[in-house]
Structure formats: structure tokens, C-alpha cells
Amino acid sequence: MKKNKILYVEDDMNLSFVTKDNLELRDYEVFLYENGNLALKSFKKGKFDICILDIMLPIMDGFTLAKEIRKKDKEIPIIFLSAKSTLDDKIFGLQIGADDYITKPFSIQELVLKIEIFLKRSKILSKKEDEKKEFKIGKYIFQEKDFFLIYENKIKKLTFRENELLKFFIKNKNKILKREDILLEVWKDDNYFVGRSLDVFISRLRKYLRKDKNIKIANIHGIGFRMEF
């Protein structure tokens, strides 16, 4: 059975070796690098299933590395691991394209759970090729399988989390969705930080869909959101 490949970037060697060993015991293939420059070179040459990045890295920091990874691959899941625990740092990480953020110190169980959620969803998407994968949203076309949002033949490649969130809104068109229901469906978690993450991702979707004024993701005060088109 083919092992899932993880790009893991961490300059704390004590932490990285322990984490790498634990992930390999769970049958992942882990490619460990001490700085962002080496990791980026490897990413450009290889094929990975998920990226786990520290932020405070030598030569090239994790934020810059994530931006470079997103230039090459819009959909690969990116998880930040960092001792930088302020909300601003977390929100910035999501804004530049990360899918999740775990604060150090963390448990291996928490990390593995996050990894498994992303990989499981990726497998589900690949197995459902016979289902409808193209949706019309006003003047846009959403191709779920390819992570494409298309407007006048111009393609916007969505990230994994953006793709999941937009899909959930489309399938619940014109319905009021509670914040906690969205969080549990897309993030499998509804804690405070994840709640703030939802606001970041909704802002992204609004930006992507702004060229069609008939499409709205409306705030429903005290409840959640409703997508109208």
C-alpha cells in the first residue's frame, strides 16, 4: 500500500525527530528539512500529500515557504506548527493560504487527527469521480474535483479548505447555516480560533465571487451565514 508523503519543515531537531518518528510509526513517509529553502527545492521536485510547516525557520520562514508552495499547488493541505500563538499570527497564516494552524506545544494525537482529516477528504474526493462535479453559481462555474472556480474562462484555483467550504454552501443554497454546523462539517471542530478561521475563509470566498453582484454570502446576525444566488 502506497504511503502518504508528508513534507515536514522544522528547525528544532529534538522536536522534529520525535514527531517524524511518531508519524513514521503510523505509516507515513516523512521528508524532514531544517529550513524553508531546502524544503521548497524538494517540494518543486517531488509529489507530497500534505505540508507541515514551522513558521520561525532559517533562510526562508514558514510564511514565505507557504506562499511559494501555493504558487505551485493551490490545493495541497498546509498545516502550520508554531509557538507564535497570537490570533494575528494565526489569521495571517490562514490569509496566505494555510488550511490549519496548531500551536506548540502540541500532542502527536492532535497532529495525526488533523492529518487524517485532510487525507481522508482527499481520498473521498478522488473516489467520487462519477458524481456531479460541476456547479453553476450565477456567472461562475465551480468544478469541485479540480478545485476550480471559473469566471469568463478565467480560472481561480481554490485551496482545499476553500473548496470544502464553497461546496458546503452550494449544497445548502439559500439556507441559513449555523456557524457551529459549518465549523463541524468543514473543520470538524468549533473552538474559538476555528471560528475566527471561518471568517477569514468567508472573506476569501466573497472576494473571489465579487464580480457577480447577485451572489451573496450574507451574515445572519447571531446565527451564521446564508449563500444566495
C-alpha positions in Angstrom: 0.0 0.0 0.0 1.3 3.4 -1.0 2.3 5.6 1.9 1.2 9.2 2.2 4.1 11.6 1.8 4.5 14.5 4.3 6.7 17.5 3.8 7.8 18.4 7.3 9.9 21.6 8.0 11.2 22.2 11.5 14.5 23.6 12.7 14.1 22.3 16.3 15.8 18.9 15.8 14.7 17.4 19.1 11.1 18.1 18.3 11.3 17.2 14.6 12.9 13.8 15.2 10.3 12.8 17.8 7.5 14.0 15.6 9.0 12.3 12.5 9.4 9.0 14.4 5.9 9.1 15.6 4.5 9.8 12.2 6.5 7.1 10.6 5.3 4.6 13.2 1.8 5.5 11.9 3.0 4.5 8.4 3.5 8.0 6.9 6.6 8.7 4.7 8.1 11.9 6.2 10.6 14.2 4.4 12.2 16.4 7.1 14.0 19.6 6.3 15.6 22.2 8.7 15.0 25.3 6.6 12.5 26.6 4.1 14.9 26.8 1.2 15.7 23.1 1.2 12.0 22.2 1.7 11.0 24.4 -1.3 13.6 22.7 -3.5 12.3 19.3 -2.5 8.7 20.3 -3.0 9.3 21.5 -6.5 10.9 18.2 -7.4 8.6 15.8 -5.6 5.0 14.9 -5.0 3.6 15.3 -1.5 0.2 14.8 0.1 0.4 17.3 2.9 2.8 20.0 4.2 3.5 20.6 7.9 5.5 23.9 8.4 7.1 25.6 11.3 7.0 29.4 11.0 10.3 30.6 12.6 12.7 28.9 10.1 16.2 29.9 9.0 16.9 31.2 5.5 13.2 31.1 4.5 10.4 31.4 7.1 7.3 29.3 7.1 5.0 32.1 5.9 7.2 32.7 2.8 7.5 29.0 2.2 3.7 28.6 2.3 3.3 31.4 -0.3 5.8 29.7 -2.6 4.1 26.3 -2.2 0.8 27.9 -3.1 2.2 29.3 -6.3 2.9 25.7 -7.4 0.0 23.9 -5.8 -3.2 25.6 -4.7 -4.9 22.5 -3.2 -2.3 20.6 -1.1 -3.2 20.9 2.6 -0.8 23.1 4.6 -0.7 23.0 8.4 1.4 25.5 10.4 3.0 24.4 13.7 4.3 27.3 15.7 4.9 28.7 19.1 3.6 32.0 17.8 0.1 31.8 19.3 -1.3 35.3 18.8 -4.6 35.5 16.9 -3.0 37.9 14.4 -0.3 35.3 13.6 -2.9 32.6 13.1 -5.1 34.7 10.9 -2.2 35.9 8.8 -1.2 32.2 8.3 -4.7 31.4 7.0 -4.8 34.5 4.8 -1.7 33.5 2.9 -3.1 30.1 2.1 -2.7 27.7 5.1 -5.5 25.3 5.9 -4.9 24.9 9.6 -2.7 26.0 12.5 -1.5 24.1 15.6 0.1 25.9 18.5 3.2 24.4 20.2 3.4 22.5 22.4 1.1 20.1 20.6 0.3 16.4 21.1 1.1 13.9 18.4 -2.6 12.7 18.6 -3.8 16.2 17.7 -1.5 16.4 14.7 -2.3 13.0 13.5 -6.0 13.7 13.7 -5.6 16.9 11.6 -3.6 15.0 9.0 -6.1 12.1 8.8 -9.0 14.5 8.3 -7.3 16.2 5.3 -6.1 12.9 3.7 -9.4 11.2 4.2 -11.2 14.0 2.5 -8.7 14.0 -0.4 -9.4 10.3 -0.9 -13.2 10.8 -0.8 -12.9 13.4 -3.5 -10.8 11.2 -5.7 -13.2 8.2 -5.4 -16.3 10.2 -6.3 -15.4 10.9 -9.9 -18.8 9.6 -11.2 -20.8 12.2 -9.2 -21.6 15.7 -10.4 -18.5 17.8 -10.0 -19.5 21.0 -11.8 -21.9 23.5 -10.4 -23.1 26.8 -11.8 -23.1 29.7 -9.3 -24.5 32.8 -11.0 -21.9 33.7 -13.7 -19.3 31.4 -12.1 -18.7 27.7 -12.7 -17.4 25.6 -9.7 -15.5 22.4 -10.6 -15.2 20.6 -7.3 -12.9 17.8 -8.3 -10.3 20.2 -9.8 -10.7 22.9 -7.2 -11.6 25.4 -10.0 -13.7 28.5 -9.7 -14.2 29.8 -13.3 -15.4 33.3 -14.4 -15.4 34.2 -18.1 -12.9 31.4 -18.8 -10.5 32.7 -16.1 -9.7 30.0 -13.6 -9.1 30.6 -9.8 -7.6 27.5 -8.2 -9.0 27.1 -4.7 -7.2 25.7 -1.7 -8.5 22.5 0.0 -10.4 24.3 2.7 -11.8 27.0 0.3 -13.1 24.1 -1.9 -14.8 22.3 1.0 -16.4 25.5 2.3 -17.8 26.6 -1.0 -19.1 23.1 -1.7 -21.0 23.1 1.6 -22.5 26.5 0.8 -23.6 25.4 -2.7 -25.2 22.3 -1.4 -27.2 24.4 1.1 -28.0 27.2 -1.2 -30.4 29.8 0.3 -30.4 28.0 3.6 -29.4 29.6 6.9 -26.4 27.7 8.2 -25.4 28.0 11.8 -21.7 28.8 12.4 -21.2 25.7 14.5 -22.7 23.5 11.8 -20.3 24.9 9.2 -17.4 24.5 11.5 -18.2 20.9 12.4 -18.8 20.0 8.8 -15.7 21.7 7.3 -13.3 21.8 10.2 -14.6 19.0 12.4 -14.1 21.5 15.3 -15.9 24.5 16.6 -13.5 26.2 19.1 -12.9 29.9 19.2 -9.8 30.0 16.9 -11.5 27.8 14.3 -14.5 30.2 14.4 -12.2 33.1 13.5 -10.7 31.0 10.8 -14.2 30.6 9.3 -14.4 34.4 9.0 -11.1 34.5 7.1 -12.3 31.9 4.6 -15.7 33.5 4.1 -13.9 36.8 3.3 -11.8 35.0 0.7 -14.9 33.4 -1.0 -16.6 36.8 -1.1 -13.6 38.3 -2.8 -13.5 35.5 -5.4 -17.2 35.8 -6.1 -17.5 39.6 -6.1 -17.7 40.0 -9.9 -21.3 38.7 -9.8 -23.3 41.1 -7.7 -26.2 38.7 -7.4 -24.1 36.3 -5.3 -24.0 37.0 -1.6 -22.8 35.2 1.5 -24.9 37.0 4.0 -24.3 37.4 7.7 -27.3 36.2 9.7 -26.7 38.1 13.0 -26.2 35.8 16.0 -26.7 32.6 13.9 -24.4 32.2 10.9 -24.5 32.6 7.1 -26.6 32.1 4.1 -25.4 31.9 0.5 -27.7 33.4 -2.0 -27.5 33.2 -5.8 
